[in-house]
Amino acid sequence: MAVLLHPAPSVNPSRPAGRPGLSSTEAARRLAEVGPNAIVHEAARSRWVILRSQFASALVLLMLLAAGVSFSWARGRMARPSWWLFS
């Protein structure tokens, strides 16, 4: 595997190597425009809210209904005697 090394100006000629970053005026302008670079913490959700949100989808409810019908049908088939005429 060949490793190609290029000097920084040839990789990105619009950004000269050794440039320190934002100027103080640009940093102050962005701070005033956007605000500080801080993570906003949300309130913790309770476990019950998380559990309830798992069943908010109609597809999930349909799958639970299908599982319940399948389970009850299988239990009903196992409870029938071997001589039962209808399957």
C-alpha positions in Angstrom: 0.0 0.0 0.0 1.5 3.3 -1.0 1.2 6.2 1.3 1.1 9.5 -0.5 2.2 12.6 1.4 1.5 16.0 0.1 2.4 19.4 1.6 -0.6 21.2 3.1 -0.8 24.0 0.5 -1.2 21.4 -2.3 -4.1 19.6 -0.5 -6.1 22.7 0.2 -4.7 25.7 -1.5 -7.4 28.1 -0.2 -6.2 27.6 3.4 -2.5 28.3 3.8 -0.5 26.2 6.2 0.2 27.7 9.5 -2.8 30.0 9.6 -4.0 30.2 13.2 -7.8 30.0 12.8 -10.5 32.6 13.3 -9.6 36.2 14.0 -10.8 37.8 17.2 -13.3 39.9 15.4 -14.7 36.9 13.5 -14.9 34.8 16.7 -16.8 37.7 18.4 -19.2 38.1 15.5 -20.0 34.3 15.5 -20.4 34.3 19.3 -22.9 37.2 19.0 -24.7 35.6 16.1 -24.9 32.0 17.2 -24.1 32.0 20.9 -21.7 30.0 22.9 -20.7 26.5 21.9 -22.4 24.7 24.7 -24.5 21.5 25.0 -28.1 22.1 26.0 -29.2 19.4 28.5 -32.8 18.3 28.3 -34.8 17.0 31.3 -34.5 13.3 31.8 -37.5 11.3 30.7 -38.9 8.7 33.1 -38.8 5.0 32.2 -42.6 4.9 31.9 -42.6 7.6 29.3 -39.9 5.8 27.4 -41.8 2.5 27.6 -45.1 4.2 26.5 -43.3 5.8 23.6 -42.2 2.4 22.4 -45.9 1.4 21.8 -46.9 4.7 20.1 -46.7 3.3 16.6 -49.7 1.6 15.0 -47.4 -1.0 13.4 -46.1 -2.0 16.9 -49.6 -2.4 18.2 -50.6 -4.5 15.1 -47.6 -6.8 15.7 -48.5 -7.2 19.4 -52.1 -8.0 18.4 -50.9 -10.6 15.9 -48.5 -12.1 18.5 -51.4 -12.4 20.9 -53.7 -14.0 18.4 -51.0 -16.4 17.3 -50.2 -17.3 20.9 -53.8 -17.9 21.8 -54.4 -20.0 18.6 -51.3 -22.1 19.3 -52.4 -22.7 22.9 -55.9 -23.7 21.7 -54.5 -26.2 19.3 -52.4 -27.8 22.0 -55.3 -28.1 24.3 -57.5 -30.1 21.7 -57.6 -33.8 22.0 -55.9 -35.9 19.2 -59.2 -37.1 17.9 -60.4 -33.5 17.2 -61.9 -33.3 13.6 -61.2 -29.7 12.8 -57.7 -28.3 12.6 
